[in-house]
C-alpha cells in the first residue's frame, strides 16, 4: 500500500470512529462504482449520510476542503445517485 493510501485509510478510520461516537451507524466504507467512490456511508436516525474524507499531513497542497472541487463533487454525486 502506498503512503498516501495509508494516510487516507488512517483518516477514514478516525472519521469512522468519530461518527460512531456521535451515534452514526456505519453502513459501508469505500463504496466504489463506475461513477466514483464514496468513502463512508452512514445512517443518522433515518437519513443516509455520505461522507468524503480528505486527510492532510500538512498544508503544502492546501486545505482538505479545497480538494473537494467541482469535478470531485460531480463524481461523488453520481456515485451517490447510483448507490441510492
N, CA, C and O of each residue as an XYZ file, in Angstrom:
336
protein
N       0.854     -1.179      0.000
C       0.000      0.000      0.000
C       0.900      1.242      0.000
O       1.882      1.307      0.739
N       0.554      2.214     -0.828
C       1.320      3.443     -0.906
C       1.063      4.297      0.321
O       0.031      4.162      0.978
N       2.009      5.182      0.628
C       1.916      6.023      1.819
C       0.651      6.883      1.799
O       0.006      7.048      2.834
N       0.284      7.436      0.628
C      -0.934      8.256      0.550
C      -2.181      7.435      0.850
O      -3.122      7.927      1.471
N      -2.184      6.181      0.405
C      -3.321      5.303      0.705
C      -3.383      5.001      2.200
O      -4.464      4.939      2.784
N      -2.221      4.814      2.809
C      -2.170      4.559      4.250
C      -2.681      5.769      5.029
O      -3.433      5.622      5.992
N      -2.271      6.958      4.611
C      -2.721      8.186      5.263
C      -4.233      8.335      5.084
O      -4.942      8.699      6.023
N      -4.721      8.053      3.873
C      -6.164      8.126      3.610
C      -6.952      7.160      4.463
O      -7.993      7.524      5.011
N      -6.476      5.932      4.587
C      -7.149      4.931      5.415
C      -7.138      5.363      6.875
O      -8.131      5.198      7.584
N      -6.016      5.917      7.323
C      -5.903      6.412      8.692
C      -6.962      7.493      8.951
O      -7.637      7.472      9.980
N      -7.099      8.431      8.014
C      -8.101      9.491      8.141
C      -9.518      8.944      8.156
O     -10.357      9.405      8.929
N      -9.783      7.969      7.311
C     -11.112      7.353      7.269
C     -11.403      6.592      8.559
O     -12.538      6.591      9.036
N     -10.387      5.945      9.124
C     -10.557      5.246     10.404
C     -10.920      6.235     11.514
O     -11.806      5.968     12.327
N     -10.233      7.372     11.539
C     -10.526      8.408     12.538
C     -11.947      8.936     12.349
O     -12.694      9.082     13.316
N     -12.315      9.222     11.099
C     -13.657      9.738     10.806
C     -14.726      8.726     11.202
O     -15.759      9.096     11.759
N     -14.479      7.450     10.915
C     -15.432      6.393     11.260
C     -15.637      6.322     12.769
O     -16.772      6.261     13.241
N     -14.554      6.329     13.517
C     -14.657      6.280     14.987
C     -15.402      7.492     15.528
O     -16.219      7.367     16.439
N     -15.120      8.664     14.968
C     -15.801      9.887     15.384
C     -17.313      9.787     15.124
O     -18.126     10.104     15.992
N     -17.665      9.346     13.924
C     -19.083      9.225     13.572
C     -19.798      8.222     14.472
O     -20.920      8.471     14.913
N     -19.157      7.097     14.743
C     -19.760      6.095     15.622
C     -19.959      6.652     17.031
O     -20.977      6.395     17.674
N     -18.987      7.407     17.492
C     -19.076      8.031     18.812
C     -20.262      9.001     18.878
O     -20.878      9.177     19.929
N     -20.565      9.620     17.745
C     -21.682     10.565     17.655
C     -23.017      9.874     17.393
O     -24.045     10.541     17.273
N     -23.011      8.541     17.304
C     -24.247      7.792     17.145
C     -24.607      7.374     15.734
O     -25.674      6.802     15.512
N     -23.742      7.650     14.782
C     -23.990      7.230     13.406
C     -23.737      5.732     13.285
O     -22.852      5.183     13.943
N     -24.525      5.081     12.438
C     -24.288      3.669     12.143
C     -23.579      3.615     10.790
O     -24.105      4.106      9.792
N     -22.396      3.026     10.758
C     -21.639      2.931      9.513
C     -22.242      1.803      8.676
O     -22.298      0.654      9.113
N     -22.688      2.144      7.478
C     -23.312      1.192      6.562
C     -22.255      0.556      5.661
O     -22.247     -0.656      5.443
N     -21.364      1.405      5.142
C     -20.360      0.904      4.200
C     -19.189      1.879      4.127
O     -19.341      3.084      4.325
N     -18.020      1.319      3.837
C     -16.829      2.135      3.628
C     -16.257      1.808      2.254
O     -16.291      0.662      1.803
N     -15.736      2.833      1.605
C     -15.100      2.697      0.294
C     -15.993      2.034     -0.745
O     -15.569      1.128     -1.462
N     -17.230      2.499     -0.816
C     -18.146      2.036     -1.864
C     -17.613      2.547     -3.194
O     -17.306      3.730     -3.334
N     -17.507      1.658     -4.162
C     -16.944      2.030     -5.454
C     -17.834      1.546     -6.591
O     -18.378      0.443     -6.550
N     -17.968      2.389     -7.597
C     -18.710      2.046     -8.811
C     -18.070      2.832     -9.953
O     -17.124      3.587     -9.734
N     -18.587      2.654    -11.173
C     -18.033      3.371    -12.331
C     -18.073      4.888    -12.137
O     -17.198      5.607    -12.620
N     -19.086      5.361    -11.433
C     -19.287      6.795    -11.271
C     -18.299      7.425    -10.288
O     -18.051      8.630    -10.350
N     -17.737      6.628     -9.388
C     -16.800      7.176     -8.407
C     -16.783      6.348     -7.141
O     -17.215      5.196     -7.120
N     -16.273      6.962     -6.086
C     -16.155      6.281     -4.801
C     -16.753      7.146     -3.698
O     -16.677      8.374     -3.737
N     -17.350      6.476     -2.713
C     -17.864      7.152     -1.528
C     -17.080      6.591     -0.346
O     -17.088      5.383     -0.107
N     -16.409      7.461      0.384
C     -15.547      6.997      1.470
C     -16.329      6.315      2.586
O     -16.001      5.200      2.991
N     -17.367      6.992      3.081
C     -18.158      6.432      4.178
C     -19.638      6.691      3.905
O     -20.039      7.802      3.561
N     -20.431      5.646      4.066
C     -21.885      5.777      4.014
C     -22.367      5.413      5.412
O     -22.074      4.333      5.926
N     -23.109      6.333      6.013
C     -23.566      6.122      7.382
C     -25.055      6.435      7.478
O     -25.653      7.001      6.563
N     -25.623      6.055      8.594
C     -27.029      6.341      8.838
C     -27.129      7.141     10.134
O     -26.581      6.750     11.164
N     -27.829      8.251     10.067
C     -28.106      9.096     11.221
C     -29.617      9.092     11.395
O     -30.340      9.770     10.664
N     -30.083      8.326     12.363
C     -31.513      8.065     12.530
C     -32.031      7.438     11.241
O     -31.645      6.314     10.918
N     -32.893      8.125     10.496
C     -33.439      7.528      9.276
C     -32.800      8.086      8.005
O     -33.209      7.735      6.898
N     -31.804      8.949      8.161
C     -31.179      9.570      6.993
C     -29.852      8.910      6.632
O     -29.037      8.598      7.500
N     -29.659      8.708      5.339
C     -28.354      8.255      4.858
C     -27.443      9.471      4.751
O     -27.867     10.540      4.314
N     -26.191      9.298      5.153
C     -25.211     10.374      5.109
C     -24.005      9.872      4.316
O     -23.488      8.786      4.577
N     -23.568     10.669      3.354
C     -22.436     10.301      2.506
C     -21.262     11.210      2.859
O     -21.373     12.435      2.798
N     -20.140     10.600      3.229
C     -19.011     11.361      3.742
C     -17.786     11.180      2.858
O     -17.391     10.059      2.540
N     -17.200     12.291      2.472
C     -15.938     12.312      1.741
C     -14.860     12.716      2.738
O     -14.971     13.764      3.374
N     -13.828     11.906      2.883
C     -12.760     12.174      3.842
C     -11.506     12.587      3.081
O     -11.085     11.915      2.140
N     -10.928     13.682      3.495
C      -9.653     14.146      2.945
C      -8.710     14.339      4.119
O      -8.980     15.128      5.025
N      -7.608     13.616      4.095
C      -6.641     13.670      5.190
C      -5.390     14.386      4.701
O      -4.866     14.077      3.630
N      -4.925     15.320      5.472
C      -3.719     16.066      5.134
C      -2.719     15.957      6.293
O      -3.101     15.984      7.463
N      -1.446     15.836      5.946
C      -0.406     15.829      6.972
C       0.213     17.215      7.130
O       0.874     17.499      8.128
N      -0.011     18.083      6.124
C       0.437     19.478      6.207
C      -0.374     20.297      5.202
O      -1.220     19.752      4.492
N      -0.119     21.581      5.145
C      -0.894     22.460      4.260
C      -0.190     22.743      2.932
O      -0.579     23.648      2.193
N       0.844     21.963      2.642
C       1.629     22.166      1.413
C       0.745     22.161      0.159
O       0.951     22.956     -0.758
N      -0.229     21.266      0.132
C      -1.118     21.158     -1.035
C      -2.477     21.795     -0.771
O      -3.433     21.537     -1.503
N      -2.571     22.611      0.251
C      -3.812     23.305      0.552
C      -4.628     22.575      1.605
O      -4.231     21.528      2.118
N      -5.768     23.150      1.910
C      -6.671     22.569      2.889
C      -7.428     21.399      2.278
O      -7.642     21.353      1.067
N      -7.830     20.461      3.117
C      -8.567     19.285      2.645
C      -9.846     19.699      1.909
O     -10.203     19.104      0.891
N     -10.522     20.708      2.424
C     -11.781     21.150      1.792
C     -11.561     21.629      0.357
O     -12.468     21.538     -0.470
N     -10.378     22.132      0.058
C     -10.079     22.610     -1.295
C      -9.945     21.459     -2.291
O     -10.052     21.665     -3.500
N      -9.715     20.260     -1.788
C      -9.565     19.087     -2.660
C     -10.907     18.568     -3.162
O     -10.955     17.782     -4.109
N     -11.980     18.997     -2.541
C     -13.312     18.566     -2.973
C     -13.841     19.645     -3.925
O     -14.763     20.397     -3.610
N     -13.221     19.680     -5.084
C     -13.567     20.686     -6.085
C     -14.850     20.294     -6.833
O     -15.467     19.271     -6.535
N     -15.228     21.109     -7.788
C     -16.476     20.883     -8.538
C     -16.477     19.526     -9.242
O     -17.498     18.839     -9.261
N     -15.354     19.143     -9.815
C     -15.255     17.867    -10.516
C     -15.444     16.701     -9.536
O     -16.170     15.752     -9.829
N     -14.790     16.778     -8.380
C     -14.916     15.733     -7.361
C     -16.367     15.664     -6.861
O     -16.892     14.575     -6.628
N     -17.002     16.806     -6.701
C     -18.396     16.848     -6.256
C     -19.320     16.170     -7.265
O     -20.256     15.473     -6.875
N     -19.064     16.369     -8.558
C     -19.875     15.737     -9.604
C     -19.738     14.219     -9.548
O     -20.733     13.500     -9.643
N     -18.505     13.729     -9.394
C     -18.275     12.284     -9.303
C     -18.936     11.710     -8.054
O     -19.543     10.640     -8.091
N     -18.809     12.432     -6.965
C     -19.412     11.987     -5.702
C     -20.932     11.932     -5.824
O     -21.552     10.960     -5.393
N     -21.529     12.955     -6.399
C     -22.980     12.981     -6.581
C     -23.446     11.845     -7.500
O     -24.481     11.229     -7.244
N     -22.704     11.572     -8.546
C     -23.040     10.459     -9.449
C     -22.975      9.125     -8.707
O     -23.846      8.273     -8.884
N     -21.953      8.942     -7.881
C     -21.827      7.704     -7.104
C     -22.968      7.583     -6.090
O     -23.491      6.491     -5.864
N     -23.345      8.698     -5.488
C     -24.465      8.690     -4.526
C     -25.753      8.303     -5.232
O     -26.510      7.475     -4.726
N     -26.011      8.889     -6.391
C     -27.224      8.561     -7.151
C     -27.239      7.080     -7.520
O     -28.279      6.428     -7.435
N     -26.095      6.552     -7.926
C     -26.005      5.140     -8.260
C     -26.294      4.283     -7.019
O     -27.029      3.298     -7.094
N     -25.717      4.665     -5.894
C     -25.915      3.899     -4.654
C     -27.397      3.880     -4.265
O     -27.937      2.836     -3.900
N     -28.034      5.023     -4.345
C     -29.453      5.124     -3.952
C     -30.320      4.359     -4.928
O     -31.541      4.322     -4.771
